[in-house]
Amino acid sequence: ASGDGVGDLAGITSRLDHVQSLGADVVWLSPFMTSPQKDAGYDVSDYRDVDPLFGTLADFDALVTRSHDLGLRVIVDLVPNHSSDQHPWFREALASEPGSAPRGRYMFREGRGDQPPNNWQSVFGGSAWTRVADGQWYLHLFDRSQPDFDWSNEEVR
């Protein structure tokens, strides 16, 4: 709606009549949560808020309400595998000791000497492991700025 070409939530809402006229019955939104935008929003730093680049929670609520009024469903592309390295949980994990509860939210492991825990490769190339100052390694199947959650951790689930 601001005309900057980003595709913010208010802009999408303003075009829902046209989307519906095309015969669509679903609107699929790319990640719009708060993010440093190192990977087009797939590096979420706050799962509970909208990135100002895209609008506000009120803008999202208006989009959902208008979509439903037009008989359109809304799918949100949510990233449950990992967070941004700027997420408060990961920052807390880095500031905590190995084996601590904050570290347990992510896939921190001991390496093999100076080598990572295994030979896994990132989707983006290179090792899927990054070493931190205390010698442990964290898993990131995508970019190193996207540490993987440990879904065996009850707090993460």
SVG drawing of the C-alpha trace seen along z (x, -y; Angstrom):
<svg xmlns="http://www.w3.org/2000/svg" viewBox="-18 -5 59 42">
<polyline fill="none" stroke="black" stroke-width="0.4" points="0.0,0.0 3.0,-2.3 3.9,-1.9 7.5,-0.8 7.0,2.5 7.7,4.6 4.3,6.2 3.2,5.2 0.1,6.6 -2.1,3.6 -1.2,3.7 -2.2,7.3 -5.5,6.5 -6.2,3.8 -5.9,6.3 -7.9,9.2 -11.0,8.4 -8.9,8.8 -7.3,12.1 -10.8,13.4 -12.0,12.4 -9.3,14.5 -10.9,17.6 -8.3,18.1 -9.5,19.5 -6.3,19.2 -3.8,16.5 -0.3,17.9 1.9,15.4 5.7,15.6 7.1,15.1 6.3,11.6 7.4,12.0 10.1,9.8 13.4,10.7 16.9,9.4 16.0,10.3 19.2,12.3 17.1,15.0 14.0,13.2 12.2,13.5 13.0,17.2 15.3,16.1 12.7,15.1 13.8,13.1 10.3,12.6 7.5,15.1 4.9,13.0 5.2,9.8 5.0,8.5 8.2,7.0 7.6,3.3 8.7,3.7 5.3,5.5 3.1,3.7 1.5,4.4 -0.5,7.2 -3.5,5.0 -2.7,5.1 -2.5,8.9 -5.8,9.1 -7.4,6.9 -6.0,9.1 -7.4,12.3 -10.8,10.7 -11.1,9.4 -9.9,12.6 -12.5,14.6 -15.2,12.1 -14.3,12.9 -14.3,16.7 -10.5,16.8 -8.4,18.9 -5.0,17.7 -1.9,19.8 1.1,18.4 4.5,19.8 5.9,20.5 9.4,21.5 9.4,24.0 12.9,25.6 15.1,22.7 15.2,19.1 17.4,16.1 20.6,15.9 19.1,12.6 16.2,14.3 16.3,13.7 16.5,17.5 19.6,17.9 21.3,14.9 20.6,16.3 21.9,19.7 25.2,18.1 25.5,16.3 24.9,19.6 27.0,22.5 27.1,25.8 24.4,28.1 22.2,25.2 18.5,25.0 18.9,22.1 21.4,24.2 18.9,27.1 16.5,25.2 19.0,25.5 21.2,28.2 24.5,27.6 26.9,30.4 30.6,31.2 32.8,31.6 35.5,34.1 38.5,32.2 38.7,29.1 36.2,30.7 32.4,30.4 30.3,33.3 29.7,34.8 30.1,34.1 26.6,32.7 26.4,30.0 24.2,26.9 21.6,26.5 23.5,23.3 26.9,25.0 29.7,25.7 29.4,27.3 26.0,27.3 27.9,26.6 29.3,23.4 31.7,23.3 31.1,20.9 33.6,19.3 33.4,22.1 34.2,24.8 30.7,26.2 29.0,26.3 25.5,25.4 23.6,27.0 22.2,24.8 20.9,26.8 20.5,23.5 22.5,20.3 24.7,20.0 22.4,17.1 19.6,19.7 20.4,22.0 18.2,25.1 15.8,25.7 16.1,29.0 12.5,30.4 13.2,33.0 13.2,30.1 9.8,29.8 10.0,26.0 10.6,25.8 7.6,28.1"/>
</svg>
